[in-house]
Amino acid sequence: MIPLDIEYDSSQTWVKYKPNNPKTPESFKRTLVLRNDNSKLDSYYITPTGEKLRSRKEIAAYLEDHPQPSGVSASDFDFSSPKVLKETIPEFVEQQKDSIKKKKTKITKDEV
């Protein structure tokens, strides 16, 4: 096993990036938002005009309507997100997820 450069614990939620992530196009900002259940991060792009875009389809539509950034295409945007390390998710979040799963359990006809 390879020793870690740093030690992590559940006082914070940690993520692991994949290598060689593409650079965000100039004048755009990339935002990562952690879901309420800490299961994953969602990627969004903020445009130079302040709009929040959630998909390549939205990016393509924006670029069609705003041809300002020359040489920028929808394929320049990467919506992949770092992986949340499950062992760093705080215990209270795990307990909440478990209780939600129990509530969503279906009752079969035989149980009624």
C-alpha positions as CSV (number, residue, x, y, z in Angstrom):
1,M,0.0,0.0,0.0
2,I,1.3,3.4,-0.9
3,P,1.6,5.9,2.0
4,L,-0.6,9.0,1.7
5,D,0.9,12.5,1.6
6,I,-1.8,13.7,4.0
7,E,-4.1,12.0,6.4
8,Y,-7.8,12.6,6.1
9,D,-10.7,12.0,8.5
10,S,-14.5,12.6,8.6
11,S,-14.2,16.2,9.9
12,Q,-14.3,17.3,6.2
13,T,-15.6,15.7,3.0
14,W,-12.6,14.9,0.7
15,V,-12.6,14.4,-3.0
16,K,-10.2,12.8,-5.5
17,Y,-9.6,14.5,-8.8
18,K,-8.8,12.5,-12.0
19,P,-5.5,13.6,-13.6
20,N,-5.3,15.8,-16.7
21,N,-8.6,17.8,-16.2
22,P,-9.0,20.2,-19.1
23,K,-8.6,23.9,-18.3
24,T,-11.8,26.0,-18.0
25,P,-12.2,28.3,-21.0
26,E,-11.1,31.9,-20.4
27,S,-13.8,34.2,-19.0
28,F,-15.9,31.3,-17.7
29,K,-15.8,30.0,-14.1
30,R,-16.3,26.3,-13.1
31,T,-18.2,25.6,-9.9
32,L,-18.5,22.3,-8.1
33,V,-21.5,21.9,-5.7
34,L,-21.7,19.1,-3.2
35,R,-25.1,17.4,-3.1
36,N,-27.0,17.4,0.2
37,D,-26.4,13.7,0.7
38,N,-22.6,14.2,0.1
39,S,-22.9,11.5,-2.6
40,K,-21.3,13.4,-5.4
41,L,-20.3,16.8,-6.8
42,D,-22.2,18.5,-9.6
43,S,-20.3,20.7,-12.1
44,Y,-21.6,24.0,-13.4
45,Y,-20.2,26.8,-15.5
46,I,-20.8,30.4,-14.9
47,T,-20.7,32.5,-18.1
48,P,-19.2,35.9,-18.5
49,T,-22.8,37.3,-18.3
50,G,-23.4,35.5,-15.0
51,E,-25.6,32.7,-16.3
52,K,-25.3,29.2,-14.6
53,L,-25.0,26.4,-17.2
54,R,-25.5,22.8,-16.2
55,S,-24.9,20.8,-19.4
56,R,-23.2,20.8,-22.8
57,K,-26.5,21.4,-24.4
58,E,-26.9,24.6,-22.4
59,I,-23.3,25.6,-23.2
60,A,-23.9,25.1,-27.0
61,A,-27.1,27.2,-26.8
62,Y,-25.2,29.9,-24.9
63,L,-22.3,30.0,-27.4
64,E,-24.8,30.2,-30.3
65,D,-26.5,33.2,-28.7
66,H,-23.2,34.8,-27.5
67,P,-20.5,34.3,-30.0
68,Q,-18.2,36.6,-28.1
69,P,-15.6,34.1,-26.9
70,S,-13.9,33.2,-30.1
71,G,-12.5,29.7,-30.5
72,V,-14.6,28.3,-27.7
73,S,-16.8,25.3,-28.3
74,A,-19.1,23.1,-26.2
75,S,-16.5,20.4,-26.3
76,D,-14.1,22.6,-24.3
77,F,-16.2,22.2,-21.2
78,D,-15.8,19.2,-18.9
79,F,-18.6,18.3,-16.6
80,S,-16.8,15.4,-14.9
81,S,-16.5,15.8,-11.2
82,P,-14.0,14.6,-8.6
83,K,-15.0,11.5,-6.7
84,V,-16.2,11.9,-3.1
85,L,-14.2,9.7,-0.8
86,K,-17.0,7.7,1.1
87,E,-14.8,7.2,4.1
88,T,-14.7,10.9,4.7
89,I,-18.5,11.5,4.7
90,P,-19.5,12.6,8.2
91,E,-21.4,10.0,10.2
92,F,-24.5,12.2,10.6
93,V,-24.9,12.4,6.8
94,E,-24.6,8.6,6.5
95,Q,-27.3,8.2,9.2
96,Q,-29.6,10.6,7.4
97,K,-29.1,8.6,4.1
98,D,-29.9,5.3,5.9
99,S,-33.1,6.7,7.5
100,I,-34.2,8.1,4.1
101,K,-33.7,4.7,2.5
102,K,-35.8,3.0,5.2
103,K,-38.6,5.5,4.5
104,K,-38.5,4.7,0.8
105,T,-38.9,1.0,1.2
106,K,-41.9,-0.3,-0.7
107,I,-44.6,-2.4,1.0
108,T,-45.7,-5.5,-1.0
109,K,-49.3,-6.7,-1.1
110,D,-48.3,-9.7,1.1
111,E,-47.2,-7.3,3.9
112,V,-50.6,-5.5,4.1
